[in-house]
C-alpha cells in the first residue's frame, strides 16, 4: 500500500437483501484449507525475495513464483501477453524503471469481466534491512491465488481476470498501465475487486471501500462467518487522507468510472517497516478475511443467476 491511513470508525450493516429478493438463502460453499494461503505469504515475504522492489532481482523472483502458481492453478494467459507478463515502463528522477504485471484469467459463462487485483511489489532493501511486506502486500496476492484456485474448479458466470500488479509503491504504475492497455475491451470490465493489506489487524476489522460511490454493492456483503467485522468507510471524498479511493490500485479503475471494492486494514505499527514480516501477521484474521472476501466475490458472481431467477419468478406471477 502506498499510503498511511488514519483511524476512523464506520460500521457495516450486513444485508441479505439480494438473496431474500431472489430466493432462499443457500449455504455458502465450503472453503479450502488455508495452508497454501499462508505458505504463499511466507514465501513471498521471506528475505530471499529482498522486499520485491520493482526493477530488482527480488521483483523478478516474485514474478517467477507467480508464474509457477498461475500455471499450477491453470490460469489462462491472454494471447497479447507472454507467459502472463504485461511489461510497462515509466520515468523517475533516477531514470527509466521497467515493471511487469502478471495477468491470468478464467473464462466465465459470459464476456462480462471482473478484475480481481493485488500488487506484488514492495519497497525493497533500505539501510541494509529487508522490508519484506508480508501484509503489504503478499497478503493480497496470496488471497488472489486462493480465489483463482477456487474458480479453476468452479466456472464463474463472469470472466475473471486475476491481476498481480507491479509498481504500486511507485505510484500505482502497474494498474495505470493495465487500464491504459487492457487485454480485453475495457467496456467489458464491470468491477474491480482490489486487496491491499488484509492480514494484520488486532481489532478483527476489515474495511470495504467503494460503496459510498456504488451503494448497491452493499447488497453482496453477506457471509457465513461473522469474522472478521467488515466495515464500510474510507471512501468519503470530503474526508481527505481518510478517503482511500485514490490510494491503491483500484484508483486506476475508478478513474475510468469502473466500480470498485477495495479491501484493506487500517494503519498498524509494521506498515512500511522492516517488521512487516510473516511472523507478525494475524493468521486467523487473515484466513477469515480471505474467506469472507471470497464469499462476497461468489455472491457478486452469482448476480447473473440471481437476476435470471428473479425474472423467472416475475414471469410466473404474471401468468
MISE-400654 format. One record per residue (C-alpha): x, z, y. Coordinates in pm, whole numbers, padded with zeros to 5 digits, always signed. Layout:
# MISE-400654
XZY ...
# end
This chain:
# MISE-400654
+00000+00000+00000 +00140-00096+00339 -00026+00181+00541 -00056+00558+00560 -00427+00653+00553 -00584+00951+00727 -00817+01203+00566 -01194+01165+00604 -01500+01284+00412 -01781+01037+00341 -01974+01095+00020 -02126+00842-00215 -02491+00844-00318 -02487+00696-00668 -02764+00444-00712 -02937+00296-01013 -03139+00053-00802 -03029-00271-00960 -03082-00171-01320 -03413+00003-01250 -03542-00317-01093 -03427-00532-01380 -03495-00331-01694 -03393-00018-01875 -03051+00131-01828 -02815+00021-02101 -02540+00233-02243 -02203+00142-02096 -01966-00046-02329 -01700+00169-02495 -01376+00182-02301 -01048+00113-02476 -00785+00380-02525 -00562+00413-02219 -00226+00430-02394 -00146+00079-02274 -00270+00156-01923 -00025+00445-01889 +00253+00253-02060 +00224-00032-01809 +00260+00211-01517 +00551+00394-01677 +00743+00074-01745 +00684-00094-01409 +00773+00224-01218 +01090+00300-01415 +01430+00295-01243 +01518-00026-01427 +01277-00217-01201 +01459-00096-00887 +01141-00048-00685 +01017-00408-00733 +01100-00522-00380 +01009-00883-00304 +01301-01120-00349 +01510-00883-00562 +01613-00854-00925 +01354-00580-00969 +01079-00808-00845 +01189-01077-01088 +01188-00825-01374 +00832-00726-01281 +00725-01092-01298 +00886-01130-01638 +00693-00828-01760 +00367-00957-01612 +00423-01298-01770 +00464-01125-02106 +00150-00915-02062 -00059-01208-01931 +00049-01410-02236 -00026-01125-02478 -00371-01080-02328 -00439-01453-02345 -00495-01529-01977 -00505-01898-01890 -00275-02046-01628 -00407-02295-01374 -00263-02649-01405 -00140-02630-01044 +00076-02328-01134 +00377-02300-01361 +00355-02015-01612 +00118-01817-01389 +00355-01832-01090 +00242-01922-00737 +00556-01939-00520 +00550-01892-00145 +00798-01812+00130 +00793-01657+00474 +01036-01594+00756 +01159-01250+00860 +01418-01126+01108 +01666-01129+00820 +01587-01483+00708 +01357-01661+00464 +01208-01446+00187 +01073-01605-00129 +00790-01441-00321 +00577-01528-00621 +00221-01431-00705 +00125-01405-01071 -00216-01564-01128 -00414-01591-01453 -00781-01639-01530 -01057-01607-01787 -01321-01877-01778 -01675-01749-01738 -02017-01892-01810 -02041-02015-01451 -01799-02159-01197 -01855-01874-00953 -01535-01673-00919 -01449-01306-00876 -01085-01236-00788 -00952-00906-00925 -00629-00819-00746 -00347-00570-00703 +00004-00603-00565 +00305-00554-00792 +00579-00526-00528 +00707-00206-00372 +00983-00115-00126 +01292-00115-00350 +01603+00099-00307 +01659+00298+00013 +01974+00506+00072 +02064+00470-00297 +01727+00612-00407 +01483+00406-00611 +01133+00404-00467 +00950+00341-00792 +00596+00302-00657 +00408+00440-00958 +00087+00493-00764 +00176+00225-00507 +00103+00002-00683 +00199-00003-01050 -00132+00179-01097 -00340-00109-00961 -00150-00362-01172 -00198-00155-01489 -00573-00138-01423 -00582-00514-01363 -00417-00568-01702 -00667-00334-01867 -00960-00528-01724 -00807-00860-01827 -00762-00732-02183 -01129-00626-02194 -01257-00960-02071 -01031-01153-02305 -01264-01021-02578 -01589-01026-02379 -01653-01353-02198 -01768-01282-01842 -02053-01452-01661 -01829-01524-01361 -01489-01687-01393 -01242-01405-01332 -00909-01465-01160 -00652-01189-01210 -00413-01197-00915 -00097-00986-00908 +00021-01034-00551 +00378-01017-00425 +00500-00908-00079 +00205-00687+00010 +00452-00438+00154 +00587-00710+00385 +00256-00791+00549 +00011-00895+00276 +00209-01217+00236 +00112-01293-00122 -00262-01252-00063 -00242-01465+00251 -00060-01737+00055 -00328-01722-00214 -00625-01770+00019 -00436-02043+00207 -00388-02238-00115 -00617-02100-00387 -00610-02257-00736 -00987-02319-00710 -01209-02431-00424 -01231-02124-00201 -01609-02168-00171 -01633-02069-00539 -01483-01725-00469 -01777-01486-00426 -01599-01149-00427 -01258-00983-00422 -01206-00652-00601 -00872-00509-00490 -00689-00198-00613 -00402-00031-00434 -00309+00330-00526 -00566+00457-00779 -00370+00711-00986 -00284+01007-00764 -00545+01237-00613 -00567+01610-00658 -00933+01629-00547 -01065+01383-00806 -01173+01143-00529 -01153+00764-00531 -01266+00563-00230 -01451+00233-00239 -01425+00047+00092 -01614-00266+00191 -01975-00158+00151 -02014-00095+00523 -01995-00470+00581 -02163-00559+00250 -02408-00273+00177 -02578-00448-00119 -02258-00391-00316 -02359-00024-00342 -02620-00127-00598 -02350-00167-00863 -02197+00180-00833 -02339+00348-01142 -02109+00469-01420 -02140+00663-01745 -01888+00926-01634 -01926+01138-01317 -01547+01140-01282 -01388+01055-01054 -01606+01115-00749 -01641+00771-00596 -01686+00789-00222 -01784+00524+00030 -01585+00507+00351 -01270+00399+00531 -01438+00076+00637 -01588+00153+00978 -01430-00087+01231 -01471+00179+01501 -01256+00433+01316 -00909+00299+01399 -00649+00378+01135 -00922+00530+00920 -01050+00176+00867 -00873+00030+00563 -01027-00317+00598 -00702-00481+00707 -00457-00254+00530 -00418-00407+00184 -00458-00745+00016 -00838-00758+00043 -00783-00821+00415 -00687-01181+00343 -01022-01237+00168 -01213-01060+00443 -01051-01296+00695 -01216-01582+00501 -01552-01400+00504 -01531-01330+00132 -01695-00996+00040 -01460-00731-00098 -01447-00390-00260 -01123-00202-00216 -01050+00093-00444 -00783+00341-00337 -00699+00705-00276 -00620+00885+00046 -00274+00990+00154 -00063+01212-00072 +00281+01364-00036 +00450+01100-00253 +00323+00797-00058 +00623+00570+00018 +00858+00839-00107 +01111+00834-00388 +00886+01092-00558 +00613+00833-00624 +00708+00839-00990 +00519+00818-01318 +00559+01191-01382 +00372+01268-01059 +00055+01063-01107 -00265+01235-01223 -00304+01077-01565 -00660+01189-01641 -00774+01096-01291 -00610+00756-01331 -00775+00690-01667 -01114+00795-01530 -01066+00584-01218 -00968+00273-01413 -01266+00314-01646 -01506+00367-01354 -01381+00058-01172 -01415-00144-01490 -01775-00032-01536 -01852-00133-01178 -01696-00475-01239 -01907-00509-01553 -02218-00420-01351 -02135-00684-01092 -02057-00950-01350 -02395-00885-01515 -02569-00977-01190 -02640-01327-01319 -02813-01192-01631 -02997-00928-01429 -03131-01182-01182 -03241-01408-01468 -03426-01116-01634 -03595-01024-01305 -03720-01378-01251 -03843-01396-01611 -04042-01071-01564 -04185-01202-01237 -04292-01524-01409 -04464-01328-01689 -04660-01122-01434 -04786-01439-01267 -04911-01591-01595 
# end
